């Protein structure tokens, strides 16, 4: 007999073993089927049976599993062997319901334009009028300031001329002692006034007639105040002489009431010049009144002139 083993012999052996196991018989040592053997033979048959079952798949031709088997195998492989995998049942497609057409878009409603608001125009007009008024006020103020500066320059030039004339007279020969002293006093006063008027921080208050006294209708005046608000110099022009028994009086109005700045008379065509080194603190107003010749402790006569608020000249 040949030593090579053929596949047909292996298949026959397997079938013989299976048939013997089914009939409950055992294999004899000589390979002939006979009665049941001992326990060792039964154990050997069980092992052979198990091996035979394991060889069965290798004897079969490979076949692709169906879809259900494949799904089942995959479920077992993934560990979910307790659930059956069923194919999803697809419901039959129901006939599509007719779709109503979309309504045509309506044109946007045209709203009437709201009535134009008039308050912005009114506000703009008010602002324009206010700016015009402010511009006019500033222009008049600048024009008045220029006129005052022109008059102040003229006053300074006049004082400078008077000072030069007095110096020339003092230097002239043939003047007696008393006249020389008077001229020197006049020269010192003019130098002090000139220094006060030309100080950079000097303030000037213009005096204007009030219209209550006809004698001062054409009058004008300047009150120069030093930076210390103590020294002052007053110059009044075109003030008519007062009647007999009357004279003019200067007043400084402050928190303590009116304080007299002195009395004076006026001559036709001649300026009035007054000065002092004292002025009440906190002076708020400056006026000139027409009082009796002896003067008055407080303003009692008509107000002739009043000063405007002081402004810096230089």
C-alpha beads as a LAMMPS data file, in Angstrom:
LAMMPS data file: protein, C-alpha beads

314 atoms
313 bonds

1 atom types
1 bond types

-500.0 500.0 xlo xhi
-500.0 500.0 ylo yhi
-500.0 500.0 zlo zhi

Masses

1 110.0

Atoms # bond

1 1 1 0.000 0.000 0.000
2 1 1 1.294 3.476 -0.777
3 1 1 2.372 5.841 2.185
4 1 1 0.833 8.943 0.573
5 1 1 -2.490 10.051 1.991
6 1 1 -5.175 11.064 -0.464
7 1 1 -7.919 13.483 0.254
8 1 1 -10.503 10.836 -0.500
9 1 1 -9.018 8.577 2.213
10 1 1 -9.203 11.443 4.765
11 1 1 -12.797 12.118 3.833
12 1 1 -13.674 8.437 4.183
13 1 1 -12.045 8.233 7.565
14 1 1 -13.929 11.269 8.753
15 1 1 -17.243 9.858 7.533
16 1 1 -16.540 6.507 9.149
17 1 1 -15.787 8.161 12.467
18 1 1 -18.939 10.227 12.300
19 1 1 -21.071 7.192 11.507
20 1 1 -19.492 5.229 14.330
21 1 1 -20.134 8.070 16.774
22 1 1 -23.741 8.303 15.653
23 1 1 -24.235 4.538 16.187
24 1 1 -22.428 4.689 19.567
25 1 1 -19.775 2.080 18.559
26 1 1 -15.962 2.163 19.002
27 1 1 -12.996 1.515 16.794
28 1 1 -11.079 -1.692 17.249
29 1 1 -7.305 -1.705 17.230
30 1 1 -7.268 -3.344 13.885
31 1 1 -9.467 -0.645 12.445
32 1 1 -12.661 -2.789 12.252
33 1 1 -15.929 -1.497 13.709
34 1 1 -16.940 -3.499 16.719
35 1 1 -18.661 -3.374 20.132
36 1 1 -18.157 -0.465 22.608
37 1 1 -14.634 -0.164 23.905
38 1 1 -13.288 0.948 27.223
39 1 1 -13.464 4.504 28.633
40 1 1 -10.174 5.464 27.114
41 1 1 -11.431 4.526 23.703
42 1 1 -14.571 6.651 24.225
43 1 1 -12.473 9.668 25.172
44 1 1 -10.384 9.170 22.070
45 1 1 -13.511 9.011 19.929
46 1 1 -14.827 12.265 21.464
47 1 1 -11.568 14.015 20.696
48 1 1 -11.599 12.689 17.164
49 1 1 -15.187 13.807 16.784
50 1 1 -14.299 17.328 17.839
51 1 1 -11.335 17.420 15.485
52 1 1 -13.485 16.060 12.695
53 1 1 -16.026 18.817 13.221
54 1 1 -13.227 21.388 13.114
55 1 1 -12.006 20.011 9.792
56 1 1 -15.401 20.115 8.139
57 1 1 -15.239 23.852 7.182
58 1 1 -11.897 23.313 5.435
59 1 1 -13.471 20.612 3.269
60 1 1 -16.185 22.926 1.989
61 1 1 -15.955 25.330 -0.892
62 1 1 -15.964 29.008 0.179
63 1 1 -19.398 30.584 -0.242
64 1 1 -20.233 34.285 0.228
65 1 1 -22.695 34.659 3.116
66 1 1 -26.068 36.227 2.544
67 1 1 -26.831 39.693 3.728
68 1 1 -28.734 38.547 6.805
69 1 1 -25.966 36.123 7.796
70 1 1 -23.348 38.778 7.307
71 1 1 -25.236 41.221 9.506
72 1 1 -25.679 38.547 12.145
73 1 1 -21.982 37.674 12.049
74 1 1 -21.021 41.324 12.326
75 1 1 -23.343 41.730 15.287
76 1 1 -21.719 38.774 17.012
77 1 1 -18.237 40.008 16.163
78 1 1 -18.967 43.393 17.699
79 1 1 -20.315 41.768 20.854
80 1 1 -24.041 42.419 20.316
81 1 1 -25.128 38.792 19.917
82 1 1 -28.369 39.223 21.865
83 1 1 -30.178 41.332 19.275
84 1 1 -31.291 40.320 15.892
85 1 1 -30.348 42.565 13.089
86 1 1 -33.303 43.052 10.807
87 1 1 -33.354 44.796 7.562
88 1 1 -35.031 48.175 7.774
89 1 1 -38.483 48.093 6.367
90 1 1 -39.099 50.945 4.027
91 1 1 -42.639 52.276 3.925
92 1 1 -44.049 52.619 0.495
93 1 1 -43.829 56.102 -0.813
94 1 1 -47.120 57.899 -0.449
95 1 1 -48.308 60.060 -3.258
96 1 1 -47.083 63.591 -2.868
97 1 1 -49.724 66.039 -1.783
98 1 1 -50.228 68.927 -4.132
99 1 1 -48.251 71.967 -3.070
100 1 1 -50.148 75.196 -3.155
101 1 1 -48.322 77.856 -5.115
102 1 1 -46.849 80.746 -3.167
103 1 1 -48.895 83.913 -3.399
104 1 1 -47.376 86.626 -5.499
105 1 1 -45.477 89.186 -3.375
106 1 1 -47.383 92.338 -2.759
107 1 1 -45.718 95.582 -3.689
108 1 1 -44.563 97.552 -0.630
109 1 1 -47.048 100.077 0.544
110 1 1 -45.990 103.605 -0.227
111 1 1 -46.320 105.670 2.911
112 1 1 -46.915 109.321 2.705
113 1 1 -43.856 111.333 3.654
114 1 1 -44.202 112.794 7.144
115 1 1 -44.644 116.509 7.249
116 1 1 -41.369 118.344 7.432
117 1 1 -40.485 119.355 10.923
118 1 1 -40.074 123.061 11.247
119 1 1 -38.307 123.245 14.594
120 1 1 -34.792 122.567 13.140
121 1 1 -35.256 125.472 10.748
122 1 1 -36.533 127.682 13.541
123 1 1 -33.591 126.687 15.738
124 1 1 -31.119 127.377 12.935
125 1 1 -32.710 130.757 12.283
126 1 1 -32.554 131.604 15.993
127 1 1 -28.885 130.629 16.128
128 1 1 -28.113 132.742 13.081
129 1 1 -29.881 135.735 14.606
130 1 1 -28.069 135.213 17.911
131 1 1 -24.696 135.022 16.134
132 1 1 -25.484 138.140 14.151
133 1 1 -26.441 139.965 17.336
134 1 1 -23.264 138.795 19.073
135 1 1 -21.156 139.819 16.096
136 1 1 -22.781 143.252 16.073
137 1 1 -22.172 143.683 19.800
138 1 1 -18.534 142.660 19.470
139 1 1 -18.076 144.987 16.514
140 1 1 -19.527 147.930 18.424
141 1 1 -17.420 147.046 21.453
142 1 1 -14.249 146.889 19.361
143 1 1 -15.139 150.136 17.610
144 1 1 -15.729 151.844 20.940
145 1 1 -12.503 150.402 22.310
146 1 1 -10.555 151.715 19.298
147 1 1 -12.082 155.147 19.742
148 1 1 -11.180 155.157 23.430
149 1 1 -7.643 154.062 22.674
150 1 1 -7.342 156.907 20.156
151 1 1 -8.526 159.410 22.724
152 1 1 -6.157 157.969 25.328
153 1 1 -3.217 158.297 22.952
154 1 1 -4.216 161.909 22.322
155 1 1 -4.375 162.550 26.075
156 1 1 -0.944 161.011 26.551
157 1 1 0.492 163.147 23.788
158 1 1 -1.096 166.236 25.321
159 1 1 0.347 165.432 28.734
160 1 1 3.702 164.806 27.148
161 1 1 3.541 168.249 25.460
162 1 1 2.578 169.952 28.702
163 1 1 5.391 168.194 30.494
164 1 1 7.911 169.324 27.894
165 1 1 6.617 172.915 28.070
166 1 1 6.897 173.009 31.856
167 1 1 10.416 171.676 31.711
168 1 1 11.325 174.401 29.232
169 1 1 9.841 177.119 31.456
170 1 1 11.725 175.815 34.501
171 1 1 14.942 175.905 32.550
172 1 1 14.269 179.444 31.281
173 1 1 16.087 182.310 32.938
174 1 1 14.507 185.208 34.788
175 1 1 11.923 183.198 36.787
176 1 1 11.579 184.149 40.468
177 1 1 11.732 181.749 43.384
178 1 1 7.998 181.353 44.007
179 1 1 7.228 180.816 40.342
180 1 1 10.010 178.265 40.114
181 1 1 8.567 176.284 43.041
182 1 1 5.123 176.345 41.469
183 1 1 6.456 175.133 38.143
184 1 1 8.429 172.364 39.805
185 1 1 5.296 171.193 41.662
186 1 1 3.344 171.281 38.427
187 1 1 6.126 169.347 36.683
188 1 1 6.158 166.626 39.374
189 1 1 2.392 166.237 39.115
190 1 1 2.563 165.952 35.324
191 1 1 5.351 163.364 35.561
192 1 1 3.325 161.292 38.065
193 1 1 0.207 161.509 35.903
194 1 1 2.143 160.596 32.789
195 1 1 3.660 157.570 34.538
196 1 1 0.236 156.409 35.766
197 1 1 -1.434 156.769 32.356
198 1 1 1.351 154.905 30.545
199 1 1 1.579 151.985 33.026
200 1 1 1.029 148.674 31.136
201 1 1 -1.616 147.406 33.618
202 1 1 -3.505 150.689 33.951
203 1 1 -7.317 150.549 33.800
204 1 1 -9.560 153.219 32.312
205 1 1 -13.211 153.993 33.027
206 1 1 -15.006 156.285 30.580
207 1 1 -17.397 158.865 32.073
208 1 1 -20.500 159.835 30.064
209 1 1 -23.264 162.321 30.749
210 1 1 -26.492 160.987 32.203
211 1 1 -28.673 163.602 30.430
212 1 1 -30.098 164.986 33.698
213 1 1 -27.976 168.162 33.622
214 1 1 -27.814 170.290 30.419
215 1 1 -24.367 171.549 31.406
216 1 1 -22.808 168.139 30.645
217 1 1 -24.494 167.262 27.349
218 1 1 -21.211 167.485 25.398
219 1 1 -18.906 166.436 28.226
220 1 1 -16.652 163.394 28.237
221 1 1 -14.216 162.094 30.789
222 1 1 -11.558 159.480 31.547
223 1 1 -10.655 158.067 34.935
224 1 1 -7.317 156.206 34.952
225 1 1 -6.784 153.694 37.778
226 1 1 -3.313 152.414 38.721
227 1 1 -2.685 148.654 39.140
228 1 1 -2.765 149.076 42.946
229 1 1 -6.358 150.410 42.665
230 1 1 -5.382 153.363 44.819
231 1 1 -3.790 155.986 42.568
232 1 1 -6.143 157.530 40.049
233 1 1 -6.253 160.429 37.572
234 1 1 -9.438 162.106 36.253
235 1 1 -9.650 164.193 33.074
236 1 1 -12.968 165.770 32.009
237 1 1 -13.524 167.837 28.856
238 1 1 -16.311 170.120 27.617
239 1 1 -18.003 170.359 30.990
240 1 1 -19.782 173.709 31.344
241 1 1 -19.256 175.880 34.436
242 1 1 -21.798 175.369 37.183
243 1 1 -24.147 178.102 38.485
244 1 1 -23.194 180.341 41.382
245 1 1 -23.297 178.555 44.724
246 1 1 -22.821 175.114 43.098
247 1 1 -19.906 172.918 42.201
248 1 1 -19.243 169.416 40.937
249 1 1 -18.347 166.562 43.271
250 1 1 -16.754 163.145 42.475
251 1 1 -18.030 160.027 44.294
252 1 1 -16.707 156.481 44.684
253 1 1 -19.560 154.060 45.484
254 1 1 -18.437 150.970 47.438
255 1 1 -19.649 148.481 50.047
256 1 1 -19.429 151.149 52.774
257 1 1 -21.483 153.621 50.777
258 1 1 -20.445 156.699 48.775
259 1 1 -17.050 158.271 49.486
260 1 1 -16.222 161.747 48.216
261 1 1 -13.309 162.047 45.760
262 1 1 -13.233 165.868 45.978
263 1 1 -15.044 168.890 44.618
264 1 1 -14.104 170.938 41.567
265 1 1 -15.294 173.689 39.268
266 1 1 -15.222 173.837 35.486
267 1 1 -14.150 176.630 33.159
268 1 1 -15.362 177.057 29.601
269 1 1 -12.960 175.456 27.129
270 1 1 -10.605 174.171 29.825
271 1 1 -10.244 170.534 30.905
272 1 1 -10.706 169.440 34.493
273 1 1 -7.823 167.386 35.908
274 1 1 -7.937 165.677 39.310
275 1 1 -5.702 163.045 40.887
276 1 1 -5.201 161.311 44.216
277 1 1 -3.317 158.438 45.811
278 1 1 -6.387 157.060 47.615
279 1 1 -9.437 155.140 46.403
280 1 1 -11.899 153.207 48.573
281 1 1 -11.474 149.434 48.380
282 1 1 -14.200 147.552 46.535
283 1 1 -15.362 150.517 44.463
284 1 1 -18.286 149.429 42.243
285 1 1 -19.370 152.718 40.638
286 1 1 -18.005 156.231 40.004
287 1 1 -20.308 159.241 39.531
288 1 1 -20.182 163.039 39.405
289 1 1 -23.023 165.045 40.922
290 1 1 -23.892 168.753 41.125
291 1 1 -23.780 169.802 44.791
292 1 1 -23.757 173.000 46.857
293 1 1 -20.511 175.002 46.840
294 1 1 -19.542 173.739 50.304
295 1 1 -19.843 170.096 49.202
296 1 1 -22.085 167.352 50.596
297 1 1 -21.412 164.328 52.850
298 1 1 -23.432 162.137 50.446
299 1 1 -24.790 162.546 46.907
300 1 1 -27.840 164.819 47.065
301 1 1 -27.895 166.707 43.759
302 1 1 -28.575 165.467 40.230
303 1 1 -26.204 162.933 38.712
304 1 1 -24.145 164.635 36.013
305 1 1 -21.863 161.837 34.730
306 1 1 -21.374 158.112 35.394
307 1 1 -18.364 155.897 34.658
308 1 1 -18.564 152.647 32.744
309 1 1 -16.824 149.524 34.105
310 1 1 -13.028 149.933 33.883
311 1 1 -11.046 148.134 31.208
312 1 1 -7.314 147.659 30.682
313 1 1 -5.861 150.161 28.243
314 1 1 -2.371 148.818 27.536

Bonds

1 1 1 2
2 1 2 3
3 1 3 4
4 1 4 5
5 1 5 6
6 1 6 7
7 1 7 8
8 1 8 9
9 1 9 10
10 1 10 11
11 1 11 12
12 1 12 13
13 1 13 14
14 1 14 15
15 1 15 16
16 1 16 17
17 1 17 18
18 1 18 19
19 1 19 20
20 1 20 21
21 1 21 22
22 1 22 23
23 1 23 24
24 1 24 25
25 1 25 26
26 1 26 27
27 1 27 28
28 1 28 29
29 1 29 30
30 1 30 31
31 1 31 32
32 1 32 33
33 1 33 34
34 1 34 35
35 1 35 36
36 1 36 37
37 1 37 38
38 1 38 39
39 1 39 40
40 1 40 41
41 1 41 42
42 1 42 43
43 1 43 44
44 1 44 45
45 1 45 46
46 1 46 47
47 1 47 48
48 1 48 49
49 1 49 50
50 1 50 51
51 1 51 52
52 1 52 53
53 1 53 54
54 1 54 55
55 1 55 56
56 1 56 57
57 1 57 58
58 1 58 59
59 1 59 60
60 1 60 61
61 1 61 62
62 1 62 63
63 1 63 64
64 1 64 65
65 1 65 66
66 1 66 67
67 1 67 68
68 1 68 69
69 1 69 70
70 1 70 71
71 1 71 72
72 1 72 73
73 1 73 74
74 1 74 75
75 1 75 76
76 1 76 77
77 1 77 78
78 1 78 79
79 1 79 80
80 1 80 81
81 1 81 82
82 1 82 83
83 1 83 84
84 1 84 85
85 1 85 86
86 1 86 87
87 1 87 88
88 1 88 89
89 1 89 90
90 1 90 91
91 1 91 92
92 1 92 93
93 1 93 94
94 1 94 95
95 1 95 96
96 1 96 97
97 1 97 98
98 1 98 99
99 1 99 100
100 1 100 101
101 1 101 102
102 1 102 103
103 1 103 104
104 1 104 105
105 1 105 106
106 1 106 107
107 1 107 108
108 1 108 109
109 1 109 110
110 1 110 111
111 1 111 112
112 1 112 113
113 1 113 114
114 1 114 115
115 1 115 116
116 1 116 117
117 1 117 118
118 1 118 119
119 1 119 120
120 1 120 121
121 1 121 122
122 1 122 123
123 1 123 124
124 1 124 125
125 1 125 126
126 1 126 127
127 1 127 128
128 1 128 129
129 1 129 130
130 1 130 131
131 1 131 132
132 1 132 133
133 1 133 134
134 1 134 135
135 1 135 136
136 1 136 137
137 1 137 138
138 1 138 139
139 1 139 140
140 1 140 141
141 1 141 142
142 1 142 143
143 1 143 144
144 1 144 145
145 1 145 146
146 1 146 147
147 1 147 148
148 1 148 149
149 1 149 150
150 1 150 151
151 1 151 152
152 1 152 153
153 1 153 154
154 1 154 155
155 1 155 156
156 1 156 157
157 1 157 158
158 1 158 159
159 1 159 160
160 1 160 161
161 1 161 162
162 1 162 163
163 1 163 164
164 1 164 165
165 1 165 166
166 1 166 167
167 1 167 168
168 1 168 169
169 1 169 170
170 1 170 171
171 1 171 172
172 1 172 173
173 1 173 174
174 1 174 175
175 1 175 176
176 1 176 177
177 1 177 178
178 1 178 179
179 1 179 180
180 1 180 181
181 1 181 182
182 1 182 183
183 1 183 184
184 1 184 185
185 1 185 186
186 1 186 187
187 1 187 188
188 1 188 189
189 1 189 190
190 1 190 191
191 1 191 192
192 1 192 193
193 1 193 194
194 1 194 195
195 1 195 196
196 1 196 197
197 1 197 198
198 1 198 199
199 1 199 200
200 1 200 201
201 1 201 202
202 1 202 203
203 1 203 204
204 1 204 205
205 1 205 206
206 1 206 207
207 1 207 208
208 1 208 209
209 1 209 210
210 1 210 211
211 1 211 212
212 1 212 213
213 1 213 214
214 1 214 215
215 1 215 216
216 1 216 217
217 1 217 218
218 1 218 219
219 1 219 220
220 1 220 221
221 1 221 222
222 1 222 223
223 1 223 224
224 1 224 225
225 1 225 226
226 1 226 227
227 1 227 228
228 1 228 229
229 1 229 230
230 1 230 231
231 1 231 232
232 1 232 233
233 1 233 234
234 1 234 235
235 1 235 236
236 1 236 237
237 1 237 238
238 1 238 239
239 1 239 240
240 1 240 241
241 1 241 242
242 1 242 243
243 1 243 244
244 1 244 245
245 1 245 246
246 1 246 247
247 1 247 248
248 1 248 249
249 1 249 250
250 1 250 251
251 1 251 252
252 1 252 253
253 1 253 254
254 1 254 255
255 1 255 256
256 1 256 257
257 1 257 258
258 1 258 259
259 1 259 260
260 1 260 261
261 1 261 262
262 1 262 263
263 1 263 264
264 1 264 265
265 1 265 266
266 1 266 267
267 1 267 268
268 1 268 269
269 1 269 270
270 1 270 271
271 1 271 272
272 1 272 273
273 1 273 274
274 1 274 275
275 1 275 276
276 1 276 277
277 1 277 278
278 1 278 279
279 1 279 280
280 1 280 281
281 1 281 282
282 1 282 283
283 1 283 284
284 1 284 285
285 1 285 286
286 1 286 287
287 1 287 288
288 1 288 289
289 1 289 290
290 1 290 291
291 1 291 292
292 1 292 293
293 1 293 294
294 1 294 295
295 1 295 296
296 1 296 297
297 1 297 298
298 1 298 299
299 1 299 300
300 1 300 301
301 1 301 302
302 1 302 303
303 1 303 304
304 1 304 305
305 1 305 306
306 1 306 307
307 1 307 308
308 1 308 309
309 1 309 310
310 1 310 311
311 1 311 312
312 1 312 313
313 1 313 314
